[in-house]
Amino acid sequence: MERENRRRAPGMSPRERREMIVRTALPLVAEHGTAVTTGQIARAAGIGEATIFRVFADKDELLDACVAEALRPDHVLAEIEAVPLDQPLAARLAEASDAIEAYLGRMGMVVGALHATGRAGNRRVPPRPDEGEGPTGPAPDRDASMTRTRDAVAELFEPERDRLRLPPEQLASLFMGMAFTRARPPAGPAAPSPSMAEYLDVFLHGALMEETAE
């Protein structure tokens, strides 16, 4: 009965099958870390366990692919690039901040779970010849990812370019630093944290209240 209920994917290429397995595995890896089994992943994907080992050499290679996918910035870039530029700047930046925080949260869950269960990072296994640099290839270069994200955020400032005190690229770098700090507060998650509106108000208008004439 179990075999009959398994979902089949006729015509799926090795690359597509790898992608499907990785995306199925990600929430399980975030929950169980290295303790996750290929049997659990196979059942969640609706495939036989042997299918996993037709596209991954072993469990370590599958975990590496999960880390690479968690680190990949494609999703956050797409969300930032989709922010409408005809809304107020504060609203644009709020959407970008939400996208960045969601990305950091997903990445932290996967990498944190693996680290907590004894795995130290990604081996950066090269892609197989039939897949190239696809969504489940090696983890993206950190500097290149940061540059791409900064450029996407900089576009959000373009409609106000004539009113900006700094170039959009510099403001984007400052904003990203703020967004990363908000997602990982230095004082720890238990410390009081300003709201998103407060962060953006200080970022856009400064820390000092405007002086009023006596």
C-alpha positions in Angstrom: 0.0 0.0 0.0 2.8 2.4 0.9 4.5 1.8 -2.4 1.2 2.4 -4.3 0.7 5.7 -2.5 4.1 7.1 -3.4 4.1 10.0 -5.8 5.9 9.3 -9.0 7.5 11.9 -11.2 7.9 10.4 -14.7 10.3 12.2 -16.9 11.9 14.1 -14.0 15.6 14.8 -14.8 18.3 14.1 -12.2 18.6 17.8 -11.5 14.9 18.3 -11.0 14.8 15.2 -8.7 17.7 16.7 -6.7 15.8 20.0 -6.3 12.6 18.2 -5.2 14.5 16.1 -2.7 16.4 19.1 -1.3 13.3 21.2 -0.9 11.5 18.4 0.8 14.5 17.8 3.1 15.0 21.4 4.2 12.2 21.6 6.9 13.2 18.1 8.2 16.9 19.2 8.4 15.8 22.4 10.2 13.9 20.3 12.7 16.3 17.3 13.2 19.7 18.5 12.1 22.1 15.7 11.3 19.7 13.2 13.0 17.4 13.3 10.1 17.4 10.1 8.1 17.2 9.5 4.4 14.2 7.3 5.1 12.3 10.3 6.7 13.2 12.4 3.7 12.1 9.7 1.2 8.7 9.2 3.0 8.1 13.0 3.0 9.0 13.2 -0.7 6.8 10.2 -1.6 9.7 8.3 -3.1 11.8 5.2 -2.4 14.9 5.7 -0.3 17.0 4.3 -3.1 15.9 7.2 -5.3 17.8 9.5 -3.1 21.0 7.6 -3.6 20.6 7.7 -7.4 21.1 11.5 -7.3 23.2 11.9 -4.2 26.3 10.0 -3.4 25.5 9.8 0.3 23.6 11.6 3.1 26.5 14.1 3.6 26.2 15.3 0.0 22.4 15.8 0.5 23.0 17.8 3.7 25.6 19.9 1.8 23.0 20.6 -0.9 20.5 21.6 1.8 23.0 24.1 3.3 23.7 25.5 -0.2 20.0 26.0 -0.9 19.4 27.7 2.5 22.3 30.1 1.8 21.2 30.9 -1.7 19.8 34.5 -2.0 17.6 34.0 -5.0 14.3 34.1 -3.0 15.1 37.2 -1.1 16.4 38.9 -4.2 13.2 38.1 -6.1 11.1 39.5 -3.2 13.1 42.7 -3.0 13.0 43.2 -6.7 9.2 42.8 -6.7 8.6 45.6 -4.2 6.6 48.3 -6.0 8.5 51.6 -6.4 5.3 53.7 -6.4 4.7 53.3 -2.7 6.4 55.5 0.0 10.1 54.8 0.7 9.4 53.6 4.3 6.9 51.0 3.0 9.4 49.8 0.4 12.1 49.4 3.0 9.7 47.7 5.4 9.0 45.0 2.7 12.7 44.6 2.0 13.4 44.2 5.7 10.7 41.6 6.0 12.3 39.7 3.1 15.8 39.9 4.6 14.6 38.7 8.0 12.7 35.8 6.5 15.8 34.8 4.6 18.0 35.0 7.7 15.5 33.0 9.6 15.3 30.2 7.1 19.1 30.1 6.8 19.6 30.2 10.6 17.2 27.3 11.2 18.9 25.0 8.8 22.5 25.9 9.5 21.8 26.2 13.3 20.2 22.8 13.5 23.1 21.1 11.7 25.7 23.0 13.8 23.9 22.0 17.0 23.9 18.4 16.0 27.6 18.3 15.2 28.0 19.4 11.7 30.4 22.3 11.0 29.4 24.1 7.8 29.2 23.1 4.1 31.9 21.0 2.3 31.0 23.0 -0.9 30.8 19.8 -3.0 31.2 20.7 -6.8 28.0 20.1 -8.9 27.6 17.0 -10.9 28.3 17.3 -14.6 24.6 17.0 -15.6 23.4 19.8 -13.3 25.8 22.8 -13.5 25.5 25.7 -11.1 21.8 25.1 -10.4 19.6 25.8 -7.3 21.2 22.9 -5.5 24.8 23.4 -6.5 27.5 24.8 -4.3 26.7 27.5 -1.8 26.9 31.0 -3.4 29.9 33.2 -2.7 29.1 35.4 0.3 30.6 38.6 -1.1 28.8 38.2 -4.4 25.5 37.5 -2.7 25.9 40.5 -0.5 26.6 42.7 -3.5 23.6 41.4 -5.4 21.4 42.0 -2.4 22.8 45.5 -1.9 22.2 46.4 -5.5 18.6 45.2 -5.3 18.0 47.3 -2.1 19.7 50.3 -3.8 17.1 50.3 -6.5 14.5 51.0 -3.8 16.1 54.3 -3.2 16.2 55.4 -6.8 12.9 57.3 -6.9 14.3 59.6 -4.2 17.8 59.9 -5.6 17.7 63.7 -5.8 16.8 64.0 -2.2 19.3 61.5 -0.7 22.2 62.6 1.5 24.3 59.6 0.3 24.4 57.5 -2.9 21.8 54.7 -3.0 24.5 52.1 -2.8 25.8 53.5 0.5 22.3 53.8 1.9 21.6 50.3 0.9 24.7 49.0 2.8 23.6 51.0 5.9 20.1 49.7 5.6 21.2 46.1 5.3 23.4 46.5 8.3 20.4 47.7 10.2 18.2 44.8 8.9 20.8 42.2 9.9 21.2 43.8 13.4 17.4 43.7 13.8 17.3 40.0 12.9 20.2 39.2 15.2 20.1 41.8 18.0 23.4 42.2 19.8 21.7 42.2 23.2 20.0 38.9 22.5 16.4 38.0 21.7 15.2 38.7 25.3 16.2 42.4 25.2 13.6 45.0 24.2 13.8 45.7 20.5 12.5 48.7 18.6 9.6 48.1 16.3 10.2 48.1 12.5 8.5 51.5 12.3 10.9 52.9 14.9 13.9 51.4 13.1 12.8 53.0 9.8 12.0 56.3 11.4 15.4 56.7 12.9 17.1 55.4 9.7 15.2 57.9 7.5 15.1 60.9 9.8 17.9 60.5 12.3 18.2 60.0 16.1 17.6 63.6 17.0 14.1 65.2 17.2 13.7 68.3 15.1 14.3 71.5 16.9 11.3 73.8 17.2 11.4 77.5 17.4 10.8 79.0 20.9 
